[in-house]
Amino acid sequence: MSKNILIIGGGTGGHISPGIALYEKLGEEGNMSPLFLTGKNDLRFGSFTDIDSSRLFTYNAPSLTVNPFKIPGFLLRFAGAVLKTVRIIKKNNVSAVVGMGGYVSAPALVAAGISKVPLFLCEQNTVPGKVTLKFEKKCEKIFGTFPDSTSYLKMPEKYIHCGNPIRNNVLVQTPKSEAKKAFHLEHCDKVILIIGGSQGAVKLNNLVLELKKAYPREFKNIGIIWSTGDYSFDEYKQKSQNEVEAGSIYISPYIKRVGKAYRACDISISRSGAGVMMELAAAGVPSILIPYPHAAMDHQSKNADSFAAAGAAVKISDEDAVAEKVAPILFDLLNNPRKLKTMSDCAKQASKIDAADVIVKNIKEILGSQR
């Protein structure tokens, strides 16, 4: 009999994308059947098109507040999300719950405990998030991206360093020429991929405009695939048309053909959330990483440090993410194919494309031993 596994991921693309990857892998198993739970607001990311609507659930997961006037409302919404998940678990005879991190997963993890269902956690970042630290005692295993995460855990023996699950469309091997055509950039000598994260990054979006305006000659034959995030897409689309020549820019809130974007580009400039970093690594994309300075426990900076130390990326602080400081580094790399090749090789070595296989294998073994 097939076992139903409930995956919870939401809040940002960094929690959703690996959840989708795990959903895909579980769907390939003959005796496993995945379900996906996310926040209602997260449907806007457009990542769920390949998930059967009958197996996709949503709830209102409130973000934590310290405002005393908002705490009663928070508790009511949190309790409502917990109860909804308990009903989902019971109705679908769920055998295990897998949390992908972030506040959106918290009510479902509480529901797993109430329902006495085995709980597994996936941690994307070097520094484990609050949800992982809160639920590590109650979970069976923690599947993590970076080896150094054990130093932050009270129960490091539960930690399995396996990498971050990678979506199937990231791993598709598309010829570079074909990938560039998908974004109408086949005429460009080089292509840069700009990713500010699922919610966008004002700093990176402004950097694109600064670079194009300050270095028009250098960018004449350089194409840009630019993911702005949904909050500021209209603004930057207009600015890209008004302030710079947009003929060699592909601009979109999200990049649906992300695998082709990775194959089309020669280098990426991005934030250093673990999700996008591991996808870039799996595709062998050299990176300039600009950590978000206000990330919890400075985890993006530590993520970037790990890739810089591995030779897969160059780290630039948010403060230094301005055209006159980024341009020399960017052009030096683009004009040095040997250096880019070395970084690409290092990125591939840092990736673990079998993460989803490892997670599924461990879930099956633990559920099998609990019969």
Secondary structure, 3 states (H helix, E strand, C coil): CCEEEEEECCCCHHHHHHHHHHHHHHHCCCCEEEEEEEEHHHHHHCCCCCCCHHHEEEECCCCCCCCCCCHHHHHHHHHHHHHHHHHHHHHCCEEEEEECCCHHHHHHHHHHHHCCCCEEEEECCCCCCHHHHHHCCCCCEEEECCHHHHHHCCCHHHEEECCCCCCHHHHCCCCHHHHHHHCCCCCCCEEEEEECCCCCCHHHHHHHHHHHHHCCCCCCCEEEEEECCCCCHHHHHHHHHHHCCCCCEEEECCCCCHHHHHHHCCEEEECCCHHHHHHHHHCCCCEEECCCCCCHHHHHHHHHHHHHHCCCEEECCCCCCCHHHHHHHHHHHHCCHHHHHHHHHHHHHHCCCCHHHHHHHHHHHHHHHCC
